[in-house]
Amino acid sequence: MKESHVPQQNISTYANNKKAIYATDENGKYHLVASTGWEVEEAVTQQALKELERLTDNARRRVLAGEVSPLYFHMYDRRMDLQVLSEATGMSKWRLKRHFKPLIFKRMSHKIRKRYADALGISLDDLGRLPGSGIALDTTKERRE
């Protein structure tokens, strides 16, 4: 893309910030150019955010229904998916899915809970709760490793 074609449409998802984009100058050399965004990018970003909100709301309902553990909600609430949480914790996706089961989640060791809490950026206490519900879904005592 030529420097003169770098989008400058001041999109709301950038929150008055700029993004660096590689563009060519009049000599054909690449360098970074600041962009305030493109309307198409804004539409796609907003669509992705709505999908994440839908997944989070669905996860909240499933936790309240007792189908899955609070870990499932926190994964989506932190804008993660199975792959990202797996990479952040260093645990296999199979193991993560197992920890989404409420009974398995309640039996997890303190060490594993700490790994999840650190990866999600929440406290150990919050890991067993659903925010805004006033309900502590995991009332088990801290387990030793």
N, CA, C and O atoms as a GROMACS GRO file, in nm:
protein
  580
    1MET      N    1   0.085  -0.117   0.000
    1MET     CA    2   0.000   0.000   0.000
    1MET      C    3   0.090   0.123   0.000
    1MET      O    4   0.192   0.128   0.068
    2LYS      N    5   0.049   0.220  -0.076
    2LYS     CA    6   0.124   0.345  -0.081
    2LYS      C    7   0.090   0.430   0.040
    2LYS      O    8  -0.020   0.423   0.095
    3GLU      N    9   0.184   0.509   0.079
    3GLU     CA   10   0.169   0.596   0.196
    3GLU      C   11   0.043   0.682   0.188
    3GLU      O   12  -0.024   0.704   0.288
    4SER      N   13   0.012   0.730   0.069
    4SER     CA   14  -0.105   0.817   0.051
    4SER      C   15  -0.238   0.742   0.062
    4SER      O   16  -0.343   0.804   0.073
    5HIS      N   17  -0.233   0.607   0.057
    5HIS     CA   18  -0.355   0.526   0.065
    5HIS      C   19  -0.382   0.468   0.204
    5HIS      O   20  -0.481   0.398   0.223
    6VAL      N   21  -0.297   0.498   0.300
    6VAL     CA   22  -0.316   0.446   0.436
    6VAL      C   23  -0.444   0.508   0.493
    6VAL      O   24  -0.457   0.630   0.496
    7PRO      N   25  -0.539   0.424   0.539
    7PRO     CA   26  -0.668   0.474   0.589
    7PRO      C   27  -0.654   0.570   0.706
    7PRO      O   28  -0.575   0.548   0.798
    8GLN      N   29  -0.731   0.678   0.702
    8GLN     CA   30  -0.731   0.779   0.808
    8GLN      C   31  -0.875   0.819   0.837
    8GLN      O   32  -0.912   0.936   0.823
    9GLN      N   33  -0.959   0.721   0.878
    9GLN     CA   34  -1.102   0.748   0.895
    9GLN      C   35  -1.144   0.763   1.041
    9GLN      O   36  -1.264   0.762   1.070
   10ASN      N   37  -1.051   0.778   1.133
   10ASN     CA   38  -1.079   0.804   1.275
   10ASN      C   39  -1.187   0.712   1.332
   10ASN      O   40  -1.290   0.760   1.380
   11ILE      N   41  -1.165   0.582   1.328
   11ILE     CA   42  -1.266   0.488   1.377
   11ILE      C   43  -1.271   0.485   1.529
   11ILE      O   44  -1.170   0.509   1.596
   12SER      N   45  -1.387   0.456   1.583
   12SER     CA   46  -1.408   0.460   1.728
   12SER      C   47  -1.336   0.348   1.803
   12SER      O   48  -1.301   0.364   1.920
   13THR      N   49  -1.314   0.235   1.737
   13THR     CA   50  -1.249   0.123   1.806
   13THR      C   51  -1.102   0.150   1.836
   13THR      O   52  -1.042   0.078   1.916
   14TYR      N   53  -1.044   0.249   1.776
   14TYR     CA   54  -0.905   0.286   1.807
   14TYR      C   55  -0.899   0.380   1.928
   14TYR      O   56  -0.791   0.404   1.981
   15ALA      N   57  -1.012   0.434   1.971
   15ALA     CA   58  -1.020   0.522   2.088
   15ALA      C   59  -0.917   0.636   2.080
   15ALA      O   60  -0.841   0.658   2.173
   16ASN      N   61  -0.916   0.706   1.968
   16ASN     CA   62  -0.826   0.819   1.944
   16ASN      C   63  -0.678   0.782   1.944
   16ASN      O   64  -0.592   0.868   1.962
   17ASN      N   65  -0.649   0.654   1.923
   17ASN     CA   66  -0.511   0.608   1.909
   17ASN      C   67  -0.485   0.582   1.761
   17ASN      O   68  -0.574   0.594   1.677
   18LYS      N   69  -0.361   0.546   1.732
   18LYS     CA   70  -0.324   0.516   1.594
   18LYS      C   71  -0.259   0.378   1.589
   18LYS      O   72  -0.209   0.327   1.689
   19LYS      N   73  -0.261   0.321   1.471
   19LYS     CA   74  -0.204   0.189   1.446
   19LYS      C   75  -0.093   0.205   1.343
   19LYS      O   76  -0.108   0.281   1.247
   20ALA      N   77   0.017   0.133   1.363
   20ALA     CA   78   0.127   0.140   1.267
   20ALA      C   79   0.102   0.043   1.152
   20ALA      O   80   0.070  -0.074   1.174
   21ILE      N   81   0.116   0.093   1.032
   21ILE     CA   82   0.096   0.014   0.911
   21ILE      C   83   0.217   0.035   0.820
   21ILE      O   84   0.266   0.147   0.806
   22TYR      N   85   0.263  -0.073   0.759
   22TYR     CA   86   0.371  -0.060   0.662
   22TYR      C   87   0.316  -0.009   0.530
   22TYR      O   88   0.215  -0.058   0.480
   23ALA      N   89   0.384   0.090   0.474
   23ALA     CA   90   0.344   0.147   0.346
   23ALA      C   91   0.471   0.186   0.269
   23ALA      O   92   0.578   0.202   0.326
   24THR      N   93   0.454   0.200   0.139
   24THR     CA   94   0.569   0.238   0.056
   24THR      C   95   0.566   0.388   0.029
   24THR      O   96   0.461   0.449   0.013
   25ASP      N   97   0.688   0.445   0.025
   25ASP     CA   98   0.698   0.587  -0.008
   25ASP      C   99   0.712   0.602  -0.160
   25ASP      O  100   0.696   0.504  -0.233
   26GLU      N  101   0.740   0.722  -0.206
   26GLU     CA  102   0.749   0.747  -0.350
   26GLU      C  103   0.865   0.673  -0.416
   26GLU      O  104   0.868   0.657  -0.538
   27ASN      N  105   0.962   0.626  -0.335
   27ASN     CA  106   1.076   0.550  -0.388
   27ASN      C  107   1.053   0.400  -0.379
   27ASN      O  108   1.140   0.322  -0.418
   28GLY      N  109   0.937   0.357  -0.329
   28GLY     CA  110   0.906   0.215  -0.318
   28GLY      C  111   0.963   0.149  -0.193
   28GLY      O  112   0.957   0.026  -0.181
   29LYS      N  113   1.017   0.226  -0.101
   29LYS     CA  114   1.074   0.172   0.023
   29LYS      C  115   0.966   0.166   0.131
   29LYS      O  116   0.884   0.256   0.144
   30TYR      N  117   0.968   0.056   0.208
   30TYR     CA  118   0.870   0.038   0.314
   30TYR      C  119   0.910   0.114   0.439
   30TYR      O  120   1.028   0.122   0.475
   31HIS      N  121   0.811   0.170   0.505
   31HIS     CA  122   0.830   0.232   0.637
   31HIS      C  123   0.695   0.236   0.708
   31HIS      O  124   0.590   0.215   0.646
   32LEU      N  125   0.698   0.264   0.836
   32LEU     CA  126   0.574   0.267   0.916
   32LEU      C  127   0.503   0.400   0.900
   32LEU      O  128   0.564   0.507   0.899
   33VAL      N  129   0.370   0.390   0.887
   33VAL     CA  130   0.284   0.509   0.877
   33VAL      C  131   0.173   0.492   0.980
   33VAL      O  132   0.116   0.383   0.993
   34ALA      N  133   0.142   0.598   1.052
   34ALA     CA  134   0.033   0.593   1.151
   34ALA      C  135  -0.102   0.602   1.080
   34ALA      O  136  -0.121   0.684   0.990
   35SER      N  137  -0.194   0.516   1.122
   35SER     CA  138  -0.329   0.514   1.065
   35SER      C  139  -0.431   0.532   1.176
   35SER      O  140  -0.415   0.478   1.285
   36THR      N  141  -0.537   0.607   1.147
   36THR     CA  142  -0.647   0.621   1.243
   36THR      C  143  -0.760   0.524   1.212
   36THR      O  144  -0.868   0.534   1.270
   37GLY      N  145  -0.736   0.431   1.120
   37GLY     CA  146  -0.830   0.324   1.096
   37GLY      C  147  -0.911   0.335   0.970
   37GLY      O  148  -0.902   0.432   0.894
   38TRP      N  149  -0.992   0.231   0.951
   38TRP     CA  150  -1.071   0.214   0.830
   38TRP      C  151  -1.209   0.167   0.871
   38TRP      O  152  -1.221   0.080   0.958
   39GLU      N  153  -1.313   0.220   0.813
   39GLU     CA  154  -1.450   0.186   0.852
   39GLU      C  155  -1.480   0.037   0.845
   39GLU      O  156  -1.553  -0.016   0.930
   40VAL      N  157  -1.426  -0.032   0.746
   40VAL     CA  158  -1.448  -0.176   0.733
   40VAL      C  159  -1.387  -0.249   0.853
   40VAL      O  160  -1.448  -0.341   0.908
   41GLU      N  161  -1.269  -0.207   0.893
   41GLU     CA  162  -1.203  -0.267   1.010
   41GLU      C  163  -1.287  -0.243   1.136
   41GLU      O  164  -1.299  -0.333   1.219
   42GLU      N  165  -1.343  -0.126   1.149
   42GLU     CA  166  -1.427  -0.095   1.264
   42GLU      C  167  -1.550  -0.186   1.268
   42GLU      O  168  -1.587  -0.236   1.374
   43ALA      N  169  -1.613  -0.207   1.153
   43ALA     CA  170  -1.732  -0.292   1.146
   43ALA      C  171  -1.698  -0.436   1.186
   43ALA      O  172  -1.773  -0.499   1.259
   44VAL      N  173  -1.587  -0.486   1.137
   44VAL     CA  174  -1.546  -0.623   1.169
   44VAL      C  175  -1.511  -0.636   1.317
   44VAL      O  176  -1.546  -0.735   1.381
   45THR      N  177  -1.442  -0.537   1.372
   45THR     CA  178  -1.406  -0.538   1.514
   45THR      C  179  -1.531  -0.536   1.601
   45THR      O  180  -1.539  -0.611   1.699
   46GLN      N  181  -1.627  -0.453   1.568
   46GLN     CA  182  -1.751  -0.447   1.645
   46GLN      C  183  -1.830  -0.578   1.635
   46GLN      O  184  -1.891  -0.621   1.732
   47GLN      N  185  -1.828  -0.639   1.519
   47GLN     CA  186  -1.894  -0.768   1.502
   47GLN      C  187  -1.828  -0.875   1.588
   47GLN      O  188  -1.896  -0.957   1.650
   48ALA      N  189  -1.695  -0.874   1.592
   48ALA     CA  190  -1.621  -0.971   1.675
   48ALA      C  191  -1.650  -0.948   1.823
   48ALA      O  192  -1.665  -1.044   1.898
   49LEU      N  193  -1.658  -0.823   1.865
   49LEU     CA  194  -1.688  -0.792   2.005
   49LEU      C  195  -1.829  -0.838   2.043
   49LEU      O  196  -1.850  -0.888   2.154
   50LYS      N  197  -1.924  -0.822   1.954
   50LYS     CA  198  -2.060  -0.869   1.980
   50LYS      C  199  -2.063  -1.021   1.994
   50LYS      O  200  -2.135  -1.074   2.078
   51GLU      N  201  -1.985  -1.090   1.914
   51GLU     CA  202  -1.979  -1.236   1.924
   51GLU      C  203  -1.917  -1.277   2.057
   51GLU      O  204  -1.963  -1.372   2.120
   52LEU      N  205  -1.812  -1.207   2.100
   52LEU     CA  206  -1.752  -1.237   2.230
   52LEU      C  207  -1.850  -1.212   2.344
   52LEU      O  208  -1.855  -1.288   2.440
   53GLU      N  209  -1.929  -1.106   2.334
   53GLU     CA  210  -2.032  -1.078   2.435
   53GLU      C  211  -2.137  -1.189   2.437
   53GLU      O  212  -2.184  -1.229   2.544
   54ARG      N  213  -2.175  -1.238   2.318
   54ARG     CA  214  -2.272  -1.346   2.310
   54ARG      C  215  -2.217  -1.474   2.375
   54ARG      O  216  -2.287  -1.542   2.450
   55LEU      N  217  -2.092  -1.504   2.346
   55LEU     CA  218  -2.029  -1.623   2.405
   55LEU      C  219  -2.019  -1.611   2.557
   55LEU      O  220  -2.040  -1.709   2.629
   56THR      N  221  -1.987  -1.491   2.606
   56THR     CA  222  -1.976  -1.467   2.750
   56THR      C  223  -2.113  -1.482   2.816
   56THR      O  224  -2.124  -1.544   2.922
   57ASP      N  225  -2.217  -1.426   2.757
   57ASP     CA  226  -2.352  -1.438   2.811
   57ASP      C  227  -2.398  -1.584   2.813
   57ASP      O  228  -2.459  -1.630   2.910
   58ASN      N  229  -2.368  -1.656   2.708
   58ASN     CA  230  -2.402  -1.798   2.701
   58ASN      C  231  -2.326  -1.875   2.809
   58ASN      O  232  -2.383  -1.964   2.874
   59ALA      N  233  -2.199  -1.842   2.829
   59ALA     CA  234  -2.119  -1.909   2.932
   59ALA      C  235  -2.177  -1.882   3.071
   59ALA      O  236  -2.183  -1.973   3.154
   60ARG      N  237  -2.220  -1.758   3.096
   60ARG     CA  238  -2.280  -1.723   3.225
   60ARG      C  239  -2.405  -1.810   3.250
   60ARG      O  240  -2.422  -1.865   3.359
   61ARG      N  241  -2.490  -1.821   3.150
   61ARG     CA  242  -2.611  -1.903   3.165
   61ARG      C  243  -2.577  -2.049   3.193
   61ARG      O  244  -2.640  -2.113   3.278
   62ARG      N  245  -2.477  -2.101   3.123
   62ARG     CA  246  -2.440  -2.241   3.142
   62ARG      C  247  -2.380  -2.266   3.280
   62ARG      O  248  -2.402  -2.372   3.339
   63VAL      N  249  -2.305  -2.169   3.333
   63VAL     CA  250  -2.249  -2.183   3.468
   63VAL      C  251  -2.362  -2.182   3.570
   63VAL      O  252  -2.366  -2.266   3.659
   64LEU      N  253  -2.454  -2.086   3.557
   64LEU     CA  254  -2.566  -2.078   3.650
   64LEU      C  255  -2.654  -2.203   3.645
   64LEU      O  256  -2.715  -2.240   3.746
   65ALA      N  257  -2.661  -2.267   3.530
   65ALA     CA  258  -2.740  -2.390   3.515
   65ALA      C  259  -2.664  -2.512   3.567
   65ALA      O  260  -2.720  -2.622   3.572
   66GLY      N  261  -2.538  -2.493   3.606
   66GLY     CA  262  -2.460  -2.605   3.658
   66GLY      C  263  -2.401  -2.696   3.552
   66GLY      O  264  -2.352  -2.804   3.583
   67GLU      N  265  -2.407  -2.653   3.426
   67GLU     CA  266  -2.355  -2.734   3.316
   67GLU      C  267  -2.203  -2.730   3.306
   67GLU      O  268  -2.140  -2.830   3.271
   68VAL      N  269  -2.144  -2.615   3.338
   68VAL     CA  270  -2.000  -2.596   3.329
   68VAL      C  271  -1.949  -2.522   3.452
   68VAL      O  272  -2.027  -2.462   3.526
   69SER      N  273  -1.818  -2.526   3.471
   69SER     CA  274  -1.756  -2.460   3.586
   69SER      C  275  -1.738  -2.310   3.559
   69SER      O  276  -1.747  -2.267   3.444
   70PRO      N  277  -1.711  -2.231   3.662
   70PRO     CA  278  -1.687  -2.088   3.644
   70PRO      C  279  -1.568  -2.059   3.552
   70PRO      O  280  -1.561  -1.953   3.491
   71LEU      N  281  -1.475  -2.153   3.544
   71LEU     CA  282  -1.359  -2.137   3.456
   71LEU      C  283  -1.404  -2.110   3.312
   71LEU      O  284  -1.344  -2.028   3.242
   72TYR      N  285  -1.507  -2.176   3.269
   72TYR     CA  286  -1.560  -2.159   3.133
   72TYR      C  287  -1.604  -2.015   3.110
   72TYR      O  288  -1.574  -1.956   3.006
   73PHE      N  289  -1.674  -1.957   3.207
   73PHE     CA  290  -1.716  -1.818   3.197
   73PHE      C  291  -1.596  -1.724   3.193
   73PHE      O  292  -1.588  -1.636   3.108
   74HIS      N  293  -1.502  -1.745   3.285
   74HIS     CA  294  -1.387  -1.654   3.294
   74HIS      C  295  -1.304  -1.655   3.167
   74HIS      O  296  -1.246  -1.553   3.128
   75MET      N  297  -1.297  -1.771   3.101
   75MET     CA  298  -1.223  -1.779   2.975
   75MET      C  299  -1.282  -1.680   2.874
   75MET      O  300  -1.208  -1.602   2.813
   76TYR      N  301  -1.413  -1.683   2.855
   76TYR     CA  302  -1.477  -1.592   2.759
   76TYR      C  303  -1.480  -1.448   2.810
   76TYR      O  304  -1.467  -1.355   2.731
   77ASP      N  305  -1.498  -1.430   2.939
   77ASP     CA  306  -1.501  -1.296   2.996
   77ASP      C  307  -1.368  -1.224   2.974
   77ASP      O  308  -1.364  -1.101   2.962
   78ARG      N  309  -1.260  -1.299   2.968
   78ARG     CA  310  -1.126  -1.243   2.944
   78ARG      C  311  -1.089  -1.244   2.797
   78ARG      O  312  -0.973  -1.227   2.760
   79ARG      N  313  -1.191  -1.265   2.712
   79ARG     CA  314  -1.174  -1.264   2.567
   79ARG      C  315  -1.072  -1.367   2.519
   79ARG      O  316  -0.986  -1.340   2.435
   80MET      N  317  -1.084  -1.485   2.577
   80MET     CA  318  -1.000  -1.597   2.536
   80MET      C  319  -1.089  -1.705   2.478
   80MET      O  320  -1.212  -1.701   2.490
   81ASP      N  321  -1.027  -1.802   2.415
   81ASP     CA  322  -1.095  -1.922   2.373
   81ASP      C  323  -1.010  -2.039   2.421
   81ASP      O  324  -0.910  -2.020   2.489
   82LEU      N  325  -1.050  -2.160   2.385
   82LEU     CA  326  -0.981  -2.278   2.432
   82LEU      C  327  -0.832  -2.276   2.395
   82LEU      O  328  -0.746  -2.307   2.477
   83GLN      N  329  -0.803  -2.239   2.272
   83GLN     CA  330  -0.664  -2.236   2.225
   83GLN      C  331  -0.581  -2.134   2.304
   83GLN      O  332  -0.470  -2.166   2.348
   84VAL      N  333  -0.632  -2.015   2.321
   84VAL     CA  334  -0.558  -1.909   2.390
   84VAL      C  335  -0.535  -1.946   2.537
   84VAL      O  336  -0.425  -1.928   2.589
   85LEU      N  337  -0.640  -1.998   2.604
   85LEU     CA  338  -0.624  -2.037   2.744
   85LEU      C  339  -0.526  -2.154   2.757
   85LEU      O  340  -0.448  -2.160   2.852
   86SER      N  341  -0.530  -2.245   2.662
   86SER     CA  342  -0.436  -2.357   2.663
   86SER      C  343  -0.293  -2.306   2.653
   86SER      O  344  -0.205  -2.352   2.727
   87GLU      N  345  -0.269  -2.213   2.564
   87GLU     CA  346  -0.136  -2.157   2.548
   87GLU      C  347  -0.094  -2.075   2.671
   87GLU      O  348   0.022  -2.081   2.712
   88ALA      N  349  -0.186  -2.001   2.729
   88ALA     CA  350  -0.154  -1.918   2.845
   88ALA      C  351  -0.122  -2.000   2.970
   88ALA      O  352  -0.042  -1.957   3.053
   89THR      N  353  -0.184  -2.116   2.982
   89THR     CA  354  -0.161  -2.200   3.100
   89THR      C  355  -0.059  -2.310   3.077
   89THR      O  356  -0.004  -2.366   3.173
   90GLY      N  357  -0.033  -2.342   2.951
   90GLY     CA  358   0.057  -2.452   2.919
   90GLY      C  359  -0.009  -2.587   2.938
   90GLY      O  360   0.059  -2.689   2.948
   91MET      N  361  -0.142  -2.589   2.942
   91MET     CA  362  -0.217  -2.714   2.958
   91MET      C  363  -0.284  -2.751   2.827
   91MET      O  364  -0.317  -2.665   2.745
   92SER      N  365  -0.303  -2.880   2.809
   92SER     CA  366  -0.367  -2.927   2.686
   92SER      C  367  -0.514  -2.887   2.683
   92SER      O  368  -0.576  -2.865   2.787
   93LYS      N  369  -0.568  -2.879   2.563
   93LYS     CA  370  -0.710  -2.845   2.547
   93LYS      C  371  -0.798  -2.954   2.608
   93LYS      O  372  -0.903  -2.925   2.665
   94TRP      N  373  -0.755  -3.078   2.598
   94TRP     CA  374  -0.830  -3.188   2.657
   94TRP      C  375  -0.843  -3.168   2.808
   94TRP      O  376  -0.950  -3.188   2.865
   95ARG      N  377  -0.733  -3.128   2.872
   95ARG     CA  378  -0.734  -3.106   3.017
   95ARG      C  379  -0.822  -2.987   3.054
   95ARG      O  380  -0.895  -2.991   3.153
   96LEU      N  381  -0.816  -2.882   2.974
   96LEU     CA  382  -0.902  -2.765   2.999
   96LEU      C  383  -1.049  -2.804   2.992
   96LEU      O  384  -1.127  -2.766   3.080
   97LYS      N  385  -1.085  -2.879   2.890
   97LYS     CA  386  -1.225  -2.921   2.876
   97LYS      C  387  -1.268  -3.003   2.998
   97LYS      O  388  -1.382  -2.993   3.042
   98ARG      N  389  -1.179  -3.082   3.049
   98ARG     CA  390  -1.208  -3.161   3.168
   98ARG      C  391  -1.235  -3.069   3.287
   98ARG      O  392  -1.325  -3.095   3.367
   99HIS      N  393  -1.158  -2.962   3.298
   99HIS     CA  394  -1.174  -2.867   3.409
   99HIS      C  395  -1.298  -2.780   3.395
   99HIS      O  396  -1.336  -2.710   3.489
  100PHE      N  397  -1.362  -2.784   3.278
  100PHE     CA  398  -1.490  -2.714   3.261
  100PHE      C  399  -1.604  -2.790   3.328
  100PHE      O  400  -1.713  -2.736   3.345
  101LYS      N  401  -1.581  -2.915   3.365
  101LYS     CA  402  -1.682  -2.995   3.434
  101LYS      C  403  -1.685  -2.951   3.581
  101LYS      O  404  -1.581  -2.952   3.647
  102PRO      N  405  -1.802  -2.913   3.633
  102PRO     CA  406  -1.809  -2.860   3.770
  102PRO      C  407  -1.747  -2.950   3.877
  102PRO      O  408  -1.676  -2.900   3.964
  103LEU      N  409  -1.771  -3.079   3.873
  103LEU     CA  410  -1.715  -3.168   3.976
  103LEU      C  411  -1.563  -3.177   3.968
  103LEU      O  412  -1.496  -3.180   4.071
  104ILE      N  413  -1.510  -3.182   3.849
  104ILE     CA  414  -1.365  -3.186   3.831
  104ILE      C  415  -1.304  -3.054   3.877
  104ILE      O  416  -1.200  -3.052   3.943
  105PHE      N  417  -1.368  -2.943   3.841
  105PHE     CA  418  -1.320  -2.811   3.881
  105PHE      C  419  -1.311  -2.800   4.033
  105PHE      O  420  -1.213  -2.746   4.085
  106LYS      N  421  -1.412  -2.849   4.103
  106LYS     CA  422  -1.412  -2.841   4.250
  106LYS      C  423  -1.299  -2.920   4.313
  106LYS      O  424  -1.255  -2.889   4.423
  107ARG      N  425  -1.251  -3.023   4.244
  107ARG     CA  426  -1.145  -3.109   4.298
  107ARG      C  427  -1.004  -3.064   4.257
  107ARG      O  428  -0.906  -3.126   4.298
  108MET      N  429  -0.995  -2.959   4.178
  108MET     CA  430  -0.863  -2.915   4.130
  108MET      C  431  -0.774  -2.871   4.245
  108MET      O  432  -0.822  -2.816   4.345
  109SER      N  433  -0.646  -2.895   4.230
  109SER     CA  434  -0.550  -2.855   4.332
  109SER      C  435  -0.531  -2.703   4.333
  109SER      O  436  -0.565  -2.633   4.237
  110HIS      N  437  -0.477  -2.654   4.442
  110HIS     CA  438  -0.446  -2.512   4.456
  110HIS      C  439  -0.348  -2.469   4.346
  110HIS      O  440  -0.360  -2.360   4.289
  111LYS      N  441  -0.252  -2.553   4.317
  111LYS     CA  442  -0.149  -2.522   4.217
  111LYS      C  443  -0.212  -2.500   4.079
  111LYS      O  444  -0.176  -2.404   4.009
  112ILE      N  445  -0.304  -2.585   4.039
  112ILE     CA  446  -0.370  -2.572   3.909
  112ILE      C  447  -0.462  -2.449   3.908
  112ILE      O  448  -0.466  -2.375   3.810
  113ARG      N  449  -0.534  -2.428   4.018
  113ARG     CA  450  -0.620  -2.309   4.027
  113ARG      C  451  -0.537  -2.182   4.013
  113ARG      O  452  -0.579  -2.088   3.947
  114LYS      N  453  -0.421  -2.180   4.075
  114LYS     CA  454  -0.333  -2.064   4.069
  114LYS      C  455  -0.287  -2.039   3.925
  114LYS      O  456  -0.280  -1.924   3.881
  115ARG      N  457  -0.258  -2.145   3.854
  115ARG     CA  458  -0.218  -2.132   3.714
  115ARG      C  459  -0.328  -2.066   3.632
  115ARG      O  460  -0.303  -1.977   3.550
  116TYR      N  461  -0.451  -2.110   3.654
  116TYR     CA  462  -0.564  -2.050   3.583
  116TYR      C  463  -0.583  -1.904   3.624
  116TYR      O  464  -0.599  -1.817   3.539
  117ALA      N  465  -0.581  -1.878   3.752
  117ALA     CA  466  -0.602  -1.741   3.801
  117ALA      C  467  -0.496  -1.646   3.743
  117ALA      O  468  -0.529  -1.536   3.700
  118ASP      N  469  -0.371  -1.691   3.742
  118ASP     CA  470  -0.264  -1.608   3.686
  118ASP      C  471  -0.284  -1.584   3.537
  118ASP      O  472  -0.268  -1.471   3.489
  119ALA      N  473  -0.319  -1.688   3.464
  119ALA     CA  474  -0.339  -1.675   3.319
  119ALA      C  475  -0.458  -1.583   3.287
  119ALA      O  476  -0.455  -1.510   3.188
  120LEU      N  477  -0.560  -1.587   3.370
  120LEU     CA  478  -0.680  -1.506   3.348
  120LEU      C  479  -0.670  -1.367   3.408
  120LEU      O  480  -0.752  -1.280   3.379
  121GLY      N  481  -0.570  -1.345   3.493
  121GLY     CA  482  -0.553  -1.215   3.557
  121GLY      C  483  -0.658  -1.186   3.662
  121GLY      O  484  -0.701  -1.072   3.678
  122ILE      N  485  -0.701  -1.291   3.734
  122ILE     CA  486  -0.800  -1.275   3.840
  122ILE      C  487  -0.749  -1.341   3.967
  122ILE      O  488  -0.651  -1.416   3.963
  123SER      N  489  -0.814  -1.315   4.079
  123SER     CA  490  -0.774  -1.376   4.205
  123SER      C  491  -0.826  -1.519   4.214
  123SER      O  492  -0.916  -1.558   4.140
  124LEU      N  493  -0.766  -1.596   4.303
  124LEU     CA  494  -0.812  -1.733   4.326
  124LEU      C  495  -0.957  -1.734   4.372
  124LEU      O  496  -1.035  -1.821   4.330
  125ASP      N  497  -0.995  -1.640   4.457
  125ASP     CA  498  -1.134  -1.632   4.504
  125ASP      C  499  -1.229  -1.606   4.387
  125ASP      O  500  -1.336  -1.668   4.379
  126ASP      N  501  -1.191  -1.515   4.298
  126ASP     CA  502  -1.277  -1.481   4.184
  126ASP      C  503  -1.290  -1.596   4.085
  126ASP      O  504  -1.390  -1.605   4.013
  127LEU      N  505  -1.191  -1.683   4.080
  127LEU     CA  506  -1.195  -1.796   3.988
  127LEU      C  507  -1.317  -1.885   4.013
  127LEU      O  508  -1.372  -1.942   3.919
  128GLY      N  509  -1.359  -1.896   4.138
  128GLY     CA  510  -1.472  -1.981   4.173
  128GLY      C  511  -1.605  -1.908   4.180
  128GLY      O  512  -1.705  -1.965   4.223
  129ARG      N  513  -1.606  -1.782   4.138
  129ARG     CA  514  -1.728  -1.700   4.145
  129ARG      C  515  -1.769  -1.653   4.007
  129ARG      O  516  -1.690  -1.649   3.913
  130LEU      N  517  -1.896  -1.618   3.999
  130LEU     CA  518  -1.949  -1.558   3.878
  130LEU      C  519  -1.977  -1.411   3.908
  130LEU      O  520  -2.064  -1.382   3.989
  131PRO      N  521  -1.904  -1.318   3.846
  131PRO     CA  522  -1.920  -1.176   3.876
  131PRO      C  523  -2.064  -1.128   3.855
  131PRO      O  524  -2.131  -1.166   3.760
  132GLY      N  525  -2.109  -1.043   3.947
  132GLY     CA  526  -2.240  -0.984   3.934
  132GLY      C  527  -2.355  -1.072   3.976
  132GLY      O  528  -2.469  -1.026   3.982
  133SER      N  529  -2.328  -1.198   4.006
  133SER     CA  530  -2.438  -1.288   4.042
  133SER      C  531  -2.457  -1.293   4.194
  133SER      O  532  -2.563  -1.333   4.242
  134GLY      N  533  -2.353  -1.253   4.268
  134GLY     CA  534  -2.360  -1.263   4.414
  134GLY      C  535  -2.353  -1.406   4.462
  134GLY      O  536  -2.376  -1.434   4.580
  135ILE      N  537  -2.321  -1.496   4.372
  135ILE     CA  538  -2.318  -1.638   4.406
  135ILE      C  539  -2.175  -1.689   4.399
  135ILE      O  540  -2.106  -1.672   4.298
  136ALA      N  541  -2.132  -1.753   4.508
  136ALA     CA  542  -2.002  -1.822   4.506
  136ALA      C  543  -2.032  -1.964   4.462
  136ALA      O  544  -2.092  -2.041   4.537
  137LEU      N  545  -1.990  -1.998   4.344
  137LEU     CA  546  -2.023  -2.128   4.287
  137LEU      C  547  -1.930  -2.239   4.331
  137LEU      O  548  -1.962  -2.357   4.319
  138ASP      N  549  -1.815  -2.201   4.382
  138ASP     CA  550  -1.719  -2.301   4.425
  138ASP      C  551  -1.680  -2.270   4.569
  138ASP      O  552  -1.597  -2.183   4.595
  139THR      N  553  -1.741  -2.340   4.661
  139THR     CA  554  -1.719  -2.311   4.802
  139THR      C  555  -1.621  -2.408   4.867
  139THR      O  556  -1.612  -2.412   4.990
  140THR      N  557  -1.549  -2.486   4.788
  140THR     CA  558  -1.454  -2.581   4.844
  140THR      C  559  -1.336  -2.507   4.905
  140THR      O  560  -1.299  -2.399   4.858
  141LYS      N  561  -1.279  -2.564   5.007
  141LYS     CA  562  -1.163  -2.506   5.071
  141LYS      C  563  -1.042  -2.520   4.980
  141LYS      O  564  -1.039  -2.604   4.890
  142GLU      N  565  -0.941  -2.436   5.007
  142GLU     CA  566  -0.818  -2.443   4.930
  142GLU      C  567  -0.755  -2.580   4.949
  142GLU      O  568  -0.742  -2.628   5.062
  143ARG      N  569  -0.716  -2.643   4.839
  143ARG     CA  570  -0.657  -2.777   4.845
  143ARG      C  571  -0.507  -2.765   4.838
  143ARG      O  572  -0.453  -2.671   4.779
  144ARG      N  573  -0.440  -2.858   4.897
  144ARG     CA  574  -0.294  -2.864   4.888
  144ARG      C  575  -0.257  -2.934   4.761
  144ARG      O  576  -0.335  -3.009   4.704
  145GLU      N  577  -0.133  -2.907   4.717
  145GLU     CA  578  -0.085  -2.966   4.591
  145GLU      C  579  -0.070  -3.114   4.597
  145GLU      O  580  -0.030  -3.176   4.499
   0.00000   0.00000   0.00000
